Amino acid sequence: MSPANRPFNYGGQAVMEGVMMRGERDWAVVVRAPSGEIVIQRQALPPAVYRSRVLKWPFLRGLVMLWDSMGLGLRALMWSADVALGEESDVRFNGPLAWGTIAASLLLGVGLFMVVPMILVSLVDRYIASALWSNLAEGILRLALFVGYLVAIGFMPDIRRVFAYHGAEHKTINAYEGAALLDAESVSGYSRAHVRCGTGFLLTVLIVFVLVATLMGRPPLLLRLASRVLLIPIVAGISYELLKVSARFYGRSGLVRLLMAPGLILQRLTTREPEPAMLEVSIAALRQVLESEGLAVPSRAVAEVPGVAPAEQRA
């Protein structure tokens, strides 16, 4: 079976100076160290979670994706931060420093994207005619804050590099699904947008939130906040199924392409054109998960990817 026809959808995310890729059995993080060396960590995915038939049921698999983004993503980010800091640094991004930063980030996210829109809407809610318009106003504010946040952090040099690695990850997956050779020259010609991107998923979540929240009317502020938190797994499950169906029919339906266009456009904020060295890192990450499953890597020569750190970690 050709790579493009394989039922499993490979994917990943950008980390600090690198890329994480998730396969069917393993996940791998590949980072460019300050020395220029490519460093790899590859670990097996927990079979109880990632190969459970029950957790692959519709809607439940959306929760697995949410866990995938948060659990594996945070582990990959912490490991990549340590590599990016370099051996000469006395700081390590783990323990209290790491989890304190993550907790603060989560609180900031809840405050900015959940609490602030609701408080702003509550100030004028008495003048809003219906629950539909109230929830729509909240959703528009949340979307505006989300887009504004992406624009703002895009000016930060370190984040711009992460966004460039995000572009490298998309190009690599697009090249693989297009049955192209996995080398920097071939991969560079592919789009940095992808129909299964997490940015598009978040946009879908924001839209579905408005639709589902409308069914709950206009409860008091604290109950409204609690309902938003409780809705997260439900909305994530619905949004994942919508994204999965849309990605399947994207190439065959003009209507689907039209509906997915906003998510693809939004990816221009979270991706940048990668350097060739970034593509090499992303290709190395995908190569790790493909080789872990005994799949041939479509490439001119394995030697085209620069040397891997001798101490590759494997769990």
Wavefront OBJ file of the C-alpha trace (Angstrom):
o trace
v 0.000 0.000 0.000
v 1.408 3.394 -0.911
v 2.067 5.927 1.844
v -0.716 8.174 0.608
v -3.247 5.335 0.929
v -2.320 4.198 4.424
v -5.291 4.483 6.799
v -3.172 5.850 9.653
v -2.738 9.613 9.707
v 0.722 10.653 10.844
v 1.093 14.016 12.484
v 2.908 15.986 15.104
v 3.728 19.423 16.380
v 6.550 21.909 16.540
v 8.695 22.178 19.673
v 11.682 24.321 20.583
v 14.176 23.960 17.733
v 12.537 20.760 16.601
v 9.524 18.625 15.740
v 7.582 15.873 17.456
v 5.973 13.201 15.265
v 3.491 10.562 16.394
v 3.193 7.241 14.664
v 0.948 4.267 15.216
v 3.187 2.700 17.856
v 5.918 5.205 18.698
v 6.409 8.933 19.006
v 9.654 10.733 18.342
v 11.066 14.163 19.112
v 13.964 15.451 17.020
v 15.723 18.666 18.041
v 18.619 20.660 16.618
v 21.019 21.211 19.526
v 23.042 24.461 19.831
v 26.040 22.506 18.507
v 24.132 21.851 15.256
v 23.777 18.159 16.047
v 20.411 16.433 15.594
v 19.280 14.835 18.853
v 16.530 12.199 18.921
v 14.285 10.759 21.569
v 11.866 7.994 20.609
v 9.419 6.275 22.931
v 6.633 3.749 22.625
v 3.069 4.980 22.932
v 1.052 3.413 25.796
v -0.830 0.506 24.165
v -3.715 0.829 26.636
v -4.462 4.306 25.290
v -3.328 4.402 21.676
v -4.281 0.880 20.573
v -7.505 0.528 22.514
v -10.449 -0.304 20.273
v -12.838 1.433 22.651
v -10.881 4.706 22.588
v -11.017 4.663 18.790
v -14.791 4.924 18.842
v -16.204 8.144 17.360
v -16.207 11.070 19.816
v -14.047 9.179 22.333
v -11.096 9.384 19.935
v -11.419 13.168 20.065
v -10.516 13.001 23.759
v -7.477 10.889 22.889
v -6.436 13.598 20.430
v -6.863 16.227 23.154
v -4.700 14.150 25.477
v -2.241 13.633 22.639
v -1.914 17.375 22.152
v -1.568 18.133 25.850
v 0.217 15.095 27.280
v 2.696 14.177 24.562
v 3.000 17.793 23.475
v 4.048 19.014 26.905
v 6.539 16.183 27.357
v 8.041 16.914 23.960
v 8.237 20.641 24.715
v 9.979 20.087 28.054
v 12.537 17.735 26.541
v 13.187 20.018 23.578
v 13.644 22.988 25.917
v 16.387 21.136 27.794
v 18.183 20.289 24.543
v 17.772 23.830 23.196
v 19.225 25.309 26.415
v 22.438 23.394 25.794
v 24.818 21.574 28.081
v 26.473 24.818 29.182
v 23.260 26.027 30.847
v 22.606 25.277 34.516
v 18.853 25.632 33.947
v 16.695 22.611 33.162
v 13.080 22.972 32.082
v 11.620 20.289 34.301
v 10.320 19.756 37.820
v 8.765 22.794 39.559
v 9.983 25.203 36.861
v 8.295 23.276 34.056
v 5.040 22.459 35.810
v 4.815 25.930 37.322
v 5.161 27.452 33.851
v 2.569 25.051 32.435
v 0.112 25.755 35.264
v 0.530 29.502 34.804
v 0.005 29.124 31.050
v -3.184 27.107 31.552
v -4.546 29.659 34.023
v -3.711 32.463 31.598
v -5.423 30.574 28.776
v -8.583 29.948 30.814
v -8.631 33.557 31.978
v -8.014 35.085 28.563
v -10.122 32.832 26.355
v -12.883 31.739 28.762
v -13.378 34.286 31.553
v -12.640 37.571 29.751
v -15.160 37.076 26.887
v -17.882 36.066 29.357
v -17.240 39.057 31.642
v -17.292 41.463 28.697
v -20.554 39.981 27.409
v -22.080 40.012 30.907
v -21.591 43.789 31.044
v -23.976 44.261 28.123
v -25.976 41.029 28.313
v -29.144 42.830 29.430
v -29.182 44.630 26.092
v -28.752 41.455 24.005
v -32.032 40.164 22.631
v -31.552 36.394 22.882
v -29.330 33.564 24.118
v -28.224 32.947 20.535
v -26.858 36.478 20.127
v -25.358 36.431 23.617
v -23.413 33.240 22.913
v -22.532 34.453 19.440
v -21.095 37.675 20.888
v -19.074 35.645 23.389
v -17.809 33.388 20.609
v -16.804 36.329 18.398
v -14.897 37.915 21.287
v -13.174 34.618 22.030
v -12.210 34.198 18.380
v -10.930 37.796 18.207
v -8.801 37.269 21.308
v -7.469 34.000 19.889
v -6.483 35.551 16.562
v -5.055 38.627 18.284
v -2.985 36.390 20.553
v -1.569 34.486 17.567
v -0.707 37.741 15.800
v 0.972 39.168 18.915
v 3.164 36.170 19.718
v 4.101 35.906 16.042
v 6.317 38.975 16.528
v 8.469 37.142 19.098
v 11.672 35.768 17.470
v 11.626 32.482 19.414
v 7.968 31.869 18.576
v 8.602 32.676 14.920
v 11.167 29.867 14.887
v 8.644 27.491 16.473
v 6.140 28.522 13.798
v 8.786 27.808 11.128
v 9.227 24.302 12.546
v 5.428 24.014 12.460
v 5.625 24.801 8.742
v 8.335 22.167 8.362
v 6.143 19.578 10.070
v 3.238 20.325 7.707
v 5.421 20.237 4.616
v 6.885 16.885 5.656
v 3.470 15.299 6.268
v 2.130 16.722 3.001
v 5.138 15.316 1.137
v 4.736 11.891 2.726
v 1.019 11.776 1.955
v 1.866 12.840 -1.586
v 4.283 9.869 -1.891
v 7.215 12.243 -2.456
v 10.850 11.642 -1.610
v 11.610 12.593 1.968
v 14.510 14.964 1.514
v 14.692 18.705 2.099
v 14.684 19.563 -1.605
v 11.514 17.596 -2.361
v 9.671 18.495 0.843
v 10.326 22.241 0.516
v 7.947 22.497 -2.454
v 4.908 21.359 -0.477
v 2.379 23.575 1.274
v 2.879 24.581 4.882
v -0.901 24.307 5.437
v -2.537 20.995 6.324
v -6.174 19.992 6.645
v -5.611 18.149 9.975
v -3.733 20.991 11.667
v -4.387 21.727 15.329
v -4.933 25.398 14.478
v -7.898 24.455 12.311
v -9.074 22.114 15.063
v -9.063 24.985 17.577
v -11.046 27.162 15.185
v -13.606 24.359 14.841
v -13.746 24.072 18.637
v -14.505 27.786 18.972
v -17.335 27.562 16.433
v -18.844 24.379 17.901
v -18.633 25.938 21.366
v -21.011 28.688 20.240
v -23.506 26.190 18.803
v -23.478 23.852 21.809
v -23.440 26.661 24.394
v -26.512 28.217 22.783
v -28.500 25.155 23.780
v -27.758 25.987 27.431
v -29.294 29.456 27.246
v -27.930 32.274 29.435
v -27.156 30.956 32.923
v -25.556 33.164 35.626
v -21.879 34.035 35.148
v -20.352 31.387 37.444
v -22.622 28.657 36.096
v -21.798 29.840 32.592
v -18.080 29.470 33.316
v -18.574 26.005 34.827
v -20.594 24.946 31.790
v -17.788 26.021 29.448
v -15.283 23.857 31.319
v -17.652 20.871 31.330
v -18.306 21.320 27.625
v -14.617 20.999 26.673
v -14.565 17.171 26.246
v -17.931 17.180 24.467
v -16.939 19.941 22.071
v -13.517 18.349 21.495
v -15.180 15.058 20.514
v -17.604 16.735 18.107
v -14.895 18.969 16.611
v -12.551 16.049 16.027
v -15.200 14.108 14.124
v -15.963 17.175 11.980
v -12.262 17.646 11.260
v -11.804 13.975 10.402
v -14.748 13.913 7.990
v -13.693 17.220 6.426
v -10.134 16.011 5.864
v -11.441 12.823 4.223
v -13.616 14.685 1.722
v -11.438 17.775 1.264
v -10.148 16.691 -2.141
v -13.559 15.596 -3.404
v -15.941 18.335 -2.299
v -15.882 22.012 -3.149
v -18.224 22.727 -0.237
v -15.845 21.050 2.220
v -12.919 23.043 0.825
v -14.933 26.233 1.271
v -15.818 25.359 4.876
v -12.207 24.477 5.708
v -10.751 27.588 4.055
v -10.852 29.748 7.238
v -8.829 27.145 9.166
v -6.255 26.898 6.389
v -6.004 30.679 6.195
v -5.551 30.877 9.979
v -2.546 28.569 9.658
v -0.690 31.434 7.992
v -0.400 32.892 11.491
v 0.977 29.721 13.091
v 3.369 28.598 10.340
v 6.362 30.212 8.654
v 8.508 29.100 5.740
v 11.145 26.782 7.245
v 14.850 26.766 6.584
v 16.353 23.632 4.929
v 17.903 22.662 8.274
v 14.440 22.731 9.873
v 13.087 20.453 7.148
v 15.919 18.012 7.859
v 14.846 17.884 11.515
v 11.183 17.319 10.632
v 12.052 14.612 8.094
v 14.231 12.870 10.678
v 11.295 12.870 13.137
v 8.902 11.309 10.617
v 11.572 8.840 9.568
v 11.853 7.652 13.170
v 8.175 6.712 13.470
v 8.077 5.156 10.004
v 11.112 2.993 10.710
v 9.653 1.969 14.092
v 6.771 0.404 12.148
v 9.012 -1.264 9.587
v 7.941 1.045 6.760
v 10.256 2.013 3.939
v 11.303 5.655 3.946
v 10.894 7.248 0.486
v 14.253 9.025 0.205
v 17.194 9.275 -2.168
v 19.579 8.317 0.595
v 19.411 8.072 4.349
v 22.790 9.804 4.490
v 21.188 13.040 3.279
v 20.007 13.733 6.831
v 22.863 15.045 9.021
v 24.306 12.896 11.789
v 22.184 11.855 14.706
v 23.370 12.264 18.279
v 25.085 9.048 19.390
v 23.010 8.740 22.576
v 19.578 8.180 21.022
v 17.059 7.461 23.763
v 14.560 4.651 23.349
v 11.936 3.577 25.868
l 1 2 3 4 5 6 7 8 9 10 11 12 13 14 15 16 17 18 19 20 21 22 23 24 25 26 27 28 29 30 31 32 33 34 35 36 37 38 39 40 41 42 43 44 45 46 47 48 49 50 51 52 53 54 55 56 57 58 59 60 61 62 63 64 65 66 67 68 69 70 71 72 73 74 75 76 77 78 79 80 81 82 83 84 85 86 87 88 89 90 91 92 93 94 95 96 97 98 99 100 101 102 103 104 105 106 107 108 109 110 111 112 113 114 115 116 117 118 119 120 121 122 123 124 125 126 127 128 129 130 131 132 133 134 135 136 137 138 139 140 141 142 143 144 145 146 147 148 149 150 151 152 153 154 155 156 157 158 159 160 161 162 163 164 165 166 167 168 169 170 171 172 173 174 175 176 177 178 179 180 181 182 183 184 185 186 187 188 189 190 191 192 193 194 195 196 197 198 199 200 201 202 203 204 205 206 207 208 209 210 211 212 213 214 215 216 217 218 219 220 221 222 223 224 225 226 227 228 229 230 231 232 233 234 235 236 237 238 239 240 241 242 243 244 245 246 247 248 249 250 251 252 253 254 255 256 257 258 259 260 261 262 263 264 265 266 267 268 269 270 271 272 273 274 275 276 277 278 279 280 281 282 283 284 285 286 287 288 289 290 291 292 293 294 295 296 297 298 299 300 301 302 303 304 305 306 307 308 309 310 311 312 313 314 315
